[in-house]
Amino acid sequence: MKKNQLIFPVALSAILFFAACQRDAAKELTPPAAVQTSGIQIESEEGPCNSDAYDIVLESRTQVGSNWEWVWSVQNPNPGNGTNGTVQDLSHWGMEFGSCFTWSSVAGAAYSYNGTSWTSFTPSYAPDPSQLCLTTPVLKFNYGTTGGAKTYYKLILNQNYDYTNSLAYYKSGRRTGCCTTAFQGVGCLAGGGDDGGDR
């Protein structure tokens, strides 16, 4: 009789142990949230994208000779590894233009890590296949941020455009991911009436 009383607790323990092992195995096979999906609302490993992850500021819009220089800064206000509310370094970002913008108005572009020494590059206006959160054509600034320091971005236009509320995207590390955001960008020609549809 004692032998039979021992068998039941041992069998029950074995069943519970097996069930716990199966539950742990299932957890290991569950993939994390997608880093990038189609559409604008992108999920990183930590959850939905944060459209306020970086501060994008239009620092100046200045006439220089016959051109107008637009300078933005991008800063990470909460740098870290992407956990506990921190944001990973920016990899790159891009801006969209409205239908009233003419690409032939672009005379050049540059970036700077101090706002005084600039590195020029030849800009283009095309979709950025390295991310999926904004699939329309963009001007891609392929330079990021480090920690909490500002990085500066310059766009040189040969015509005078007004500002408007524009759409941009950012791309960062796996946890912070990719997201769209609004910023003060290039609108339509100054005095041209329609502003290209504020976003």
N, C-alpha and C positions, 0 to 999 in steps of 0.2 A: 504494500500500500504506500509506504514512504517513497518507493521508487517511482510510482505513478505521480505522486505529488510533486516530485522534482522535475519530471519531464515537462509539465505544463509551463512553469516559469521559464525554463530554459528555452522552450520552443517560442514562447511569447517574446523573450529578449532577442532571439535570433530574427524574428519577423520584424520587430521594431528597428533593429540594427540595419537590416536589409533595406527597409523603406527609407530610412534616413540617408543611406548611401545613394539610393536612387534619386532622392530629392537633390542632394549635393551635386550629383552628376548632371542633372537637368539644369541646375544653375550655371554650371561651367559651360554648357552648350548654348546658353541664351546670349545672342550677340548684343553689344551695347547699342544705344540709339544711333541712328545713321548720322554720319558726319555731314553728308550732303545729300539732299534729295531734290527732286525737281520742284519748281515753283519758288516763290519768294520766301516763305517761312521755312527756314532751314533749321534742322536740329543738330546740335553738336553732341558730344558724349554727355554733356551736362544738361541738355534740354534745349528749349527753343532759343533762337538767336536773340542777341541783345542789340537792338538798333542804336543804343546809346553807349556802346562799348568804348568808342573812341571819340574824342572831341575834334571835330573838323571845323576850323575857323577861317573865314576869309579875312586874312590879315591886311591886305591892301589891294587896291585897284588903281594903278597909277599910269598916267600917260608918260611915255618915254619916247621922245622924238615923234615919229608918226605911228608908233605902236602903243598898245595898252598892255601892261603887265599885271596879271592877276596872281596873287600869292596866297596860298592856303597853308595852314599848319595842321598837322595831325598829331595828337598826343594821346597817350594811354593814361587815363587818370588813376587807374588801379592795376598797375603791372603785377604780374605773377605767372603762375603755371596754369591758370585757367580753372582752378578749384577755389572753393570758398569765396566766390564772388570776384575773384581776380580775373584779369584779362591777359591773354598771351600777347606777345609782340605782334604788331601788324606785319604781315608778309608783303602785301601790296593792296592797292585800292584802285577804283576806276569810277569815272563820272559819265553820266549820260547827258546828252544835249537835247533840247527841244527841236521841234520840226522847223522853227524859224532860224536855227543856227546854220551857218554855212561853213563847212569844214575848210574851205579854201581861206578862211579868215585866220587860220592857225599859222603863226609864223615861227613857232618854236616852243620848247618845253624844257624844264630843268628841275633838279631836286637839290636839296641842301640839308646838311645835318646841323648847320649853325645859322642859316638865314643870310649869310654873307658870301660864302664861297659856293658857287653853283656848278653842278655837273649837267651839261646839256645832253639831250637825247632827241632822237627823231620820233615824234609821237605818231600814233596811228589811231584810227577809229574803227574798231571791229569787235565782235564778241570775244570774250576772254574764256577760252576752253578750260582753264585751270580751276574754274568754279562754276557752280550751277545756280547761284542765287539771283543772278541777273544775266539773262542770256541775250539781251539786245546789244547793239554796238555801244562800246564805251571807249573813252580815252583812259588807258591803263597807265598808272604810275607804278612801275615795277620796283618800288623801293619802300622799305618799311620803317618801323620804329624800333628803338631799343630802350627798354625800361620805360621810365616816365618822361624821357626827353622828347621834345618836339622834333619832327621832321618837316621840312618846308618843301612846297611844290609850287612851281611857277608855270603859268601858261601865258604865252605871248600871242596877242591877237593884233591883226593889222586894221581892225575896225573897232569902233566904240560900241560895246554891248552893255545893256543894263544887267543888274543882278536879278535872279529869281530863285525861288525855292526849287531845288533840283534833286534828282535821285542819284545815289552812288551805292557802291557795294564795298565791303571790305573782306579781305581774306586773311586769316591768321592761322594759328596752330590747330591741332585736332580737337582740343576741348572747346576753344572759343569759336572755331569754325568760320562760317561765312554768313553775312547778313547784308540786307539793304538798309540804307539810312537816308534821311533828308539832310541837305546842307545848302548853304547860300552859294549858288553856282551861276553860270553864265545863262542869261536869258536871250532876249531878242535885241536887235540893233536899237541903240538909244534913240528915243523919239519915234520909234517904229510902230507904236500902238500896242498890238498884242504881245504879251510877254511869253508866249509859247506854252501857256497852260501851266500855271503854278501847280506844284504837286503838294 
